[in-house]
Amino acid sequence: MWLALLLLASASLPDGGVDDAVDGGPFDSAQGRPEPVLHLAVPLPPPDSSPAPQPQPQPIVPPPVSGPVVTATPAPPPAADAGVEAPSQLTLHGAAEADLGLFPSGFAENGFDLMTALHPVIGFGVGDVFGIELGPTFRLRLIDTPALNRPSDVGEVLRGADWDELSDFGQILQSLRIAKDTSVFHLRLGPARKKSLGLGHLVWRYGNQANPDYHPASGTAVLRAGPVRAEFFASDILGARLFAGELAWDIGGTFSPDPTLKDRYLLAIELVHDANLAGRPFRPDRAVAPLTLPPVTLLHLDASAVLVRSKELRWMVMAGTGTRANETGDLGLLVGMALDANVKEIGFSTRVELRKQAGGFRHGFFGPMYELQRFVDLGYRGESIGSALLPDGLSVFGELRVGIGTRISFDAAAEYFFWNRLDLDGGLSIALLDDWFFLTARTTILGVAQQPRFAFNAGLRWRLFPSFYVLGEGGTVFFPQVDGSLIRGVSFSAGAGVDFER
């Protein structure tokens, strides 16, 4: 009953702005194709001042073994004529995948094991106010090389590292959505692969699937009350890990009824805490104590102003300051600007910032490889990002996103620290043949010219028939060890799947 009341209330809520959502499941239409125009967290214009911007693309980064299942977005039902019963808002979908590939052992000699992965999916939705999708991945070990893993596997077949802690059961939930993104309140649960909070000065392109032995489900809740917007994010709904919140205040919308001032001048405060009590290294020998990292807490304050806002162009300037809750109280500062433009079928966004960072504080602390950096910041052995100290100096950050129509999207970001460190992150998403062919790729490189660590993943899904497709994926994987180091490896697999939607 409580769920029915919540759905009824959310359906009746007035519309608000657009926010980033937690990655949905493979059948979520938001992941079915890249989208054309990209906005780097620039405040949205009011409805009566300029056309609403198109949504921001979220290229899929495939999980380590089971590739993404993406179906073409069905056409909306025709409007019902007077006296004709409207079509049902209930939808049902399902799929079954199987693949065969090589996957590293993850510890000791880290040999290649022959494994097969089974990935059943089932889900249903009620219009745009509710949807749920369940789809765990079962990795079965066929050949163990060297023979070290079977004693820790479930039944000496099901990979034990995938189910050794409560958080791993979060992989059963691939997507849960309650209410529309434009509602006063909405909730999203599922894996996070490219999550940014606010302007992304603390939580930036974060993904909770980088550790191949840790499979949590994240949660995002958003509440709007007049000129105030609150967002809460948890990286693991079943474990004590990353908890983040942002409170944003629309100054123009508070003190003036002028619609052209709405969402143009914002103040936002962001707080992030990592308890570090889940996602610890898998240990086949249960006599070995798990590695426990110290907690981390960061705070950031942002001020932004949109100076130009039209149908084709938006220009925003920003400034901010942040600190870390530690003994030295390390302080960070930044100034920057962001530009969004649309030219026919091409849209792009760019952002440039000058940053000052020191000690244990850095911008984008919870970034795309944080689930590995929390063990080793650079290279494969050494200090974690929580204990690493940066020189008191400057860095330059740049980000670019480009969308061509609704089929191709590209994004890249780089930060150069003046003490000779360069970090890179980029992704590409291509959807062709009415989404029958879908390709994604992503790479992250940390510590260029120092102790570089390269990560690359790519996934392919090619639909050969309306309900049958083949898939493949491959890339690098990094396994945290009980001594805090990382073991690297390469995995690849190929398989097929069938699906349906009603």
C-alpha positions in Angstrom: 0.0 0.0 0.0 2.8 2.4 0.9 4.3 1.9 -2.6 1.0 2.7 -4.3 0.5 5.9 -2.2 4.1 7.0 -3.1 3.5 6.4 -6.8 0.2 8.3 -6.7 1.8 11.2 -4.9 4.8 11.3 -7.3 2.6 11.3 -10.4 0.7 14.3 -9.1 3.9 16.4 -8.3 4.6 19.5 -10.5 7.5 19.5 -12.8 11.0 20.8 -11.9 14.4 20.8 -13.5 16.5 17.9 -14.9 19.1 16.1 -12.8 21.5 13.3 -13.3 20.1 9.9 -12.5 21.6 6.7 -11.3 22.4 4.4 -14.2 19.4 2.3 -15.0 19.3 -1.3 -16.2 20.0 -2.6 -19.6 16.4 -2.0 -20.8 16.3 1.6 -19.5 15.6 3.7 -22.6 17.9 6.4 -21.2 20.8 4.0 -21.8 19.5 2.7 -25.1 21.2 5.4 -27.2 23.6 8.3 -26.9 21.8 11.7 -26.8 22.7 14.7 -28.9 23.3 17.8 -26.6 25.4 17.8 -23.5 25.4 20.1 -20.6 28.1 20.3 -17.9 25.8 21.0 -15.0 24.8 24.4 -16.3 21.6 25.7 -14.6 18.6 25.2 -16.8 16.6 28.1 -18.3 13.0 28.7 -17.1 10.3 27.1 -19.4 9.0 30.5 -20.7 12.5 32.0 -21.4 14.0 29.5 -23.8 13.5 26.0 -25.1 14.3 23.2 -22.6 17.8 21.7 -23.2 18.1 18.2 -24.4 19.3 15.6 -21.8 22.9 14.7 -21.0 24.2 11.5 -22.5 25.3 8.7 -20.2 27.6 6.3 -22.2 27.4 2.8 -20.9 30.5 1.3 -19.4 30.0 -2.4 -19.5 30.5 -4.5 -16.4 33.5 -6.8 -16.4 31.9 -9.9 -17.8 28.2 -9.6 -18.8 27.8 -7.1 -21.7 25.0 -4.6 -21.9 21.6 -5.5 -23.2 20.1 -2.5 -25.0 16.9 -2.6 -26.9 15.5 0.0 -29.3 13.3 2.5 -27.6 9.7 1.7 -28.5 7.7 4.4 -30.1 5.2 6.2 -27.9 1.6 5.0 -28.1 -0.7 7.2 -30.2 -3.0 9.6 -28.4 -6.3 8.1 -27.6 -9.4 9.4 -29.4 -12.4 10.4 -27.5 -14.4 7.4 -26.4 -11.4 5.0 -27.1 -9.7 3.3 -24.2 -6.1 4.5 -23.7 -3.4 1.9 -24.1 -2.1 0.2 -20.9 0.8 1.9 -19.1 2.1 -1.4 -17.9 5.2 -2.9 -19.6 7.0 -6.1 -19.1 10.5 -7.1 -20.4 13.0 -9.8 -20.0 16.2 -11.3 -21.4 18.6 -14.1 -21.0 22.3 -13.9 -21.8 25.2 -16.4 -21.8 28.8 -15.8 -22.7 32.1 -17.6 -22.6 35.5 -16.0 -21.9 38.7 -15.7 -19.9 38.9 -13.9 -16.6 41.9 -13.5 -14.3 42.0 -15.4 -11.0 42.3 -12.2 -9.1 45.1 -13.1 -6.6 48.3 -15.2 -6.2 49.6 -16.1 -9.7 46.6 -14.4 -11.3 46.3 -17.0 -14.1 43.5 -17.0 -16.7 40.3 -19.0 -15.8 37.8 -20.2 -18.3 34.4 -18.9 -17.2 30.9 -18.7 -18.4 28.5 -16.0 -17.3 24.7 -16.4 -17.1 22.7 -13.2 -16.9 18.8 -13.4 -16.6 16.8 -10.2 -16.7 13.2 -9.5 -15.8 11.5 -6.1 -15.2 8.3 -4.2 -15.5 7.2 -0.6 -15.4 4.2 1.6 -14.9 4.4 4.5 -17.4 7.1 6.9 -16.4 6.4 6.9 -12.7 7.7 3.4 -11.7 10.0 0.8 -13.1 12.1 -2.1 -11.7 14.5 -4.5 -13.2 16.3 -7.5 -11.7 19.3 -9.1 -13.3 22.1 -10.7 -11.4 25.2 -12.2 -13.1 26.3 -15.7 -12.3 29.9 -16.4 -13.2 30.6 -20.1 -13.3 34.3 -21.3 -13.2 34.9 -24.0 -15.8 38.7 -24.3 -15.7 40.7 -23.0 -12.7 44.3 -22.0 -13.6 46.1 -22.3 -11.3 43.8 -24.4 -9.1 43.4 -21.9 -6.3 39.9 -20.5 -6.5 37.6 -23.5 -6.2 37.8 -23.9 -2.4 36.4 -20.3 -2.1 33.8 -20.7 -4.8 30.2 -21.5 -4.0 29.8 -25.2 -4.7 33.3 -25.0 -6.2 31.6 -23.6 -9.3 30.0 -20.2 -8.7 32.7 -17.5 -8.3 32.9 -16.8 -4.6 34.3 -13.3 -4.9 31.0 -12.2 -6.5 29.0 -13.1 -3.5 31.3 -12.9 -0.4 29.6 -9.8 1.3 26.2 -8.4 1.7 26.9 -5.5 -0.8 27.4 -8.0 -3.6 23.7 -8.9 -3.5 23.0 -5.4 -4.7 23.8 -6.7 -8.2 20.4 -8.4 -8.2 18.8 -4.9 -8.5 19.7 -3.5 -11.9 17.3 -0.6 -11.8 14.5 0.9 -9.7 12.9 4.2 -10.5 10.1 6.0 -8.6 8.6 9.2 -10.1 9.8 11.2 -13.1 13.1 13.1 -13.2 11.0 16.3 -13.4 9.0 15.6 -10.3 9.4 17.3 -7.0 10.8 14.0 -5.7 12.3 11.1 -7.5 14.3 8.0 -6.5 16.8 5.9 -8.5 18.6 2.7 -7.5 21.0 0.6 -9.4 24.7 0.5 -10.5 26.4 3.8 -10.9 28.9 4.1 -13.7 29.3 7.8 -14.4 27.8 9.7 -11.5 28.5 13.4 -10.9 27.0 15.4 -8.0 26.3 19.1 -8.8 29.2 20.6 -10.7 31.3 17.5 -10.0 33.9 19.2 -7.8 33.9 16.3 -5.3 31.9 13.4 -6.9 32.8 13.4 -10.6 32.2 10.6 -13.1 32.2 8.2 -10.2 31.5 4.5 -10.8 31.0 1.9 -8.2 31.7 -1.1 -10.5 35.5 -0.6 -11.0 36.4 -3.3 -8.4 35.6 -6.7 -10.1 35.0 -8.3 -6.7 32.5 -5.7 -5.5 29.0 -5.3 -7.0 27.0 -2.8 -5.0 23.8 -1.0 -6.0 23.7 2.8 -5.5 20.9 5.1 -4.8 20.0 8.7 -5.7 17.1 10.7 -4.2 16.2 14.3 -5.3 13.8 16.7 -3.6 12.8 20.1 -4.8 11.1 22.7 -2.6 10.7 26.1 -4.3 14.1 27.6 -5.0 15.9 24.8 -3.0 17.1 21.5 -4.5 18.5 18.7 -2.3 20.2 15.6 -3.7 21.4 12.6 -1.7 23.6 9.9 -3.1 24.8 6.5 -1.6 27.2 4.4 -3.5 26.1 1.2 -1.7 22.6 0.8 -0.3 23.6 -2.4 1.5 27.0 -1.3 3.0 28.6 1.6 4.8 30.5 3.3 2.0 30.1 6.6 0.1 27.4 9.0 1.3 27.1 12.3 -0.4 24.7 15.2 -0.4 24.2 18.5 -2.1 22.0 21.5 -1.2 21.5 24.1 -4.0 19.8 27.5 -3.6 18.4 29.4 -6.6 19.1 33.1 -5.5 17.4 34.7 -8.6 14.3 32.6 -8.2 14.1 33.5 -4.5 14.2 37.3 -4.7 12.6 38.0 -8.1 9.5 36.8 -10.0 11.3 37.5 -13.3 11.4 34.1 -15.1 14.7 35.1 -16.9 16.4 35.1 -13.5 15.3 31.6 -12.5 18.2 29.1 -12.2 20.8 31.7 -13.2 22.5 32.4 -9.9 23.1 29.5 -7.6 24.9 28.7 -4.4 25.5 25.0 -3.6 27.2 23.1 -0.7 28.3 19.5 -1.1 29.4 17.1 1.7 30.8 13.6 1.0 31.9 10.9 3.5 33.3 7.5 2.8 33.0 5.1 5.8 35.2 2.6 3.9 33.5 -0.4 5.6 32.3 -2.3 2.5 34.1 -3.4 -0.7 37.2 -4.6 1.1 39.5 -7.0 -0.7 38.3 -10.6 -1.3 40.3 -13.0 0.7 40.1 -16.7 -0.2 42.0 -17.6 3.0 39.4 -16.5 5.6 42.1 -16.5 8.3 43.5 -13.3 6.8 42.0 -10.2 8.3 40.4 -7.9 5.7 42.0 -4.5 5.0 40.2 -1.6 6.6 40.9 1.9 5.3 40.4 5.1 7.3 37.2 7.1 6.6 37.4 10.2 4.4 35.2 13.4 4.6 35.3 16.4 2.2 33.2 19.6 1.9 32.8 22.0 -1.0 31.0 25.3 -1.6 30.1 26.4 -5.2 28.8 29.7 -6.6 27.8 29.9 -10.3 26.2 32.5 -12.6 24.8 32.1 -16.1 25.8 35.2 -18.0 24.4 34.3 -21.4 21.4 32.0 -22.0 19.7 31.5 -25.3 18.4 28.7 -27.6 21.9 28.2 -29.1 24.3 29.2 -26.4 24.8 29.2 -22.6 27.8 30.6 -20.8 28.4 30.1 -17.1 31.1 31.2 -14.8 31.8 29.6 -11.4 34.0 29.8 -8.3 34.4 27.5 -5.3 36.3 26.4 -2.3 36.6 23.1 -0.5 38.3 21.5 2.4 39.0 18.1 4.0 38.1 17.1 7.5 41.6 16.1 8.7 44.1 17.4 11.1 45.6 19.9 8.7 42.3 21.1 7.3 43.7 21.2 3.7 42.0 23.9 1.5 41.2 24.1 -2.2 40.1 26.9 -4.5 38.9 27.1 -8.1 37.6 29.5 -10.8 36.2 28.5 -14.1 33.7 28.7 -16.9 31.5 26.4 -18.9 30.0 26.8 -22.4 27.2 24.9 -24.1 26.3 25.3 -27.8 23.9 23.7 -30.2 24.4 23.9 -34.0 21.7 21.9 -35.9 22.4 18.3 -35.1 25.6 18.9 -33.2 25.8 19.9 -29.6 28.9 20.4 -27.4 29.8 21.4 -23.9 33.2 22.5 -22.6 34.5 23.5 -19.2 37.8 24.9 -18.1 38.9 25.5 -14.5 42.0 26.7 -12.7 42.3 24.9 -9.4 44.4 25.2 -6.3 44.9 22.0 -4.3 47.0 21.0 -1.3 47.7 18.1 1.0 44.9 15.6 1.3 42.3 17.7 -0.6 41.9 17.6 -4.4 38.9 18.4 -6.7 37.2 15.4 -8.2 38.4 13.3 -5.3 35.7 10.7 -5.8 36.4 10.1 -9.5 36.0 7.4 -12.2 38.7 5.2 -10.6 38.1 6.0 -7.0 37.1 2.4 -6.1 40.7 1.4 -7.0 42.4 4.7 -5.9 41.1 4.1 -2.4 43.6 1.3 -2.3 46.5 2.7 -4.5 46.4 6.2 -5.9 49.1 5.7 -8.6 50.6 2.6 -10.0 50.0 -0.8 -8.4 51.5 -0.5 -4.9 51.9 2.5 -2.6 49.8 5.2 -0.9 46.0 5.3 -1.2 44.3 8.5 -2.4 43.2 9.0 1.2 46.7 9.1 2.5 48.5 10.6 -0.5 49.6 14.3 -0.1 49.6 16.7 -3.0 52.0 19.7 -3.2 50.4 23.1 -2.4 50.1 24.2 -6.0 47.8 24.7 -9.1 46.2 22.5 -11.7 44.3 23.1 -14.9 41.2 21.1 -15.7 39.4 20.8 -19.0 36.3 18.8 -20.1 34.7 18.4 -23.6 31.6 16.6 -24.6 30.2 16.3 -28.1 27.0 14.8 -29.4 26.1 14.2 -33.1 22.4 13.7 -33.5 21.1 10.9 -31.3 23.6 8.3 -32.4 27.1 9.3 -31.4 28.5 10.9 -28.3 32.1 11.5 -27.2 33.5 13.0 -24.0 37.0 13.6 -22.7 38.5 15.2 -19.6 42.0 16.0 -18.4 43.7 17.6 -15.4 47.3 18.7 -15.5 49.0 19.3 -12.1 51.8 21.8 -12.3 54.1 19.4 -10.5 54.1 17.2 -13.6 51.1 14.9 -13.2 48.4 14.3 -15.8 45.1 12.4 -15.4 42.8 11.5 -18.4 39.4 10.1 -18.8 37.3 9.6 -21.9 34.4 7.7 -23.4 32.8 7.0 -26.8 29.3 5.7 -27.5 27.9 4.8 -31.0 24.4 3.5 -31.8 23.6 2.6 -35.4 21.0 0.8 -37.5 18.1 2.0 -35.2 20.1 0.8 -32.2 20.6 -2.7 -33.6 24.4 -2.0 -33.4 25.7 -0.5 -30.2 29.3 0.1 -29.2 30.8 1.7 -26.1 34.4 2.3 -25.0 36.0 4.1 -22.1 39.6 4.7 -21.0 41.1 6.2 -17.9 44.8 6.9 -17.4 46.2 8.1 -14.0 49.6 9.6 -13.3 50.9 10.1 -16.9 54.7 10.7 -16.6 54.8 9.4 -13.1 53.5 5.9 -12.3 50.8 5.5 -15.0 47.9 3.1 -14.6 45.9 2.4 -17.7 42.3 1.2 -17.7 40.3 0.4 -20.9 37.0 -1.3 -21.4 34.8 -1.8 -24.4 31.5 -3.5 -25.1 29.6 -4.4 -28.3 26.0 -5.5 -28.8 24.8 -6.3 -32.3 21.2 -7.3 -32.8 20.9 -9.8 -35.6 17.1 -10.5 -35.3 14.4 -8.6 -33.4 14.8 -10.7 -30.3 18.3 -12.1 -30.7 21.7 -10.4 -30.4 25.3 -11.2 -30.0 27.6 -9.4 -27.6 31.2 -9.1 -26.7 33.4 -7.1 -24.3 36.9 -6.9 -23.0 39.3 -4.7 -21.1 41.5 -4.4 -18.1 40.6 -5.4 -14.6 42.4 -4.6 -11.3 42.0 -6.7 -8.1 42.7 -5.1 -4.7 44.7 -7.4 -2.4 44.6 -7.7 1.4 48.0 -5.8 1.6 46.5 -2.8 -0.2 48.2 -3.5 -3.5 46.6 -4.1 -6.9 46.9 -7.0 -9.3 46.2 -6.2 -12.9 44.8 -8.5 -15.6 42.9 -8.5 -18.9 39.5 -10.1 -19.5 37.4 -10.8 -22.7 34.3 -12.7 -23.5 31.7 -13.2 -26.2 28.1 -14.5 -26.1 24.6 -14.1 -27.2 21.2 -13.2 -25.7 17.5 -13.2 -26.4 14.9 -10.6 -25.1 11.3 -9.6 -25.3 9.2 -6.5 -24.4 5.5 -6.4 -24.0 
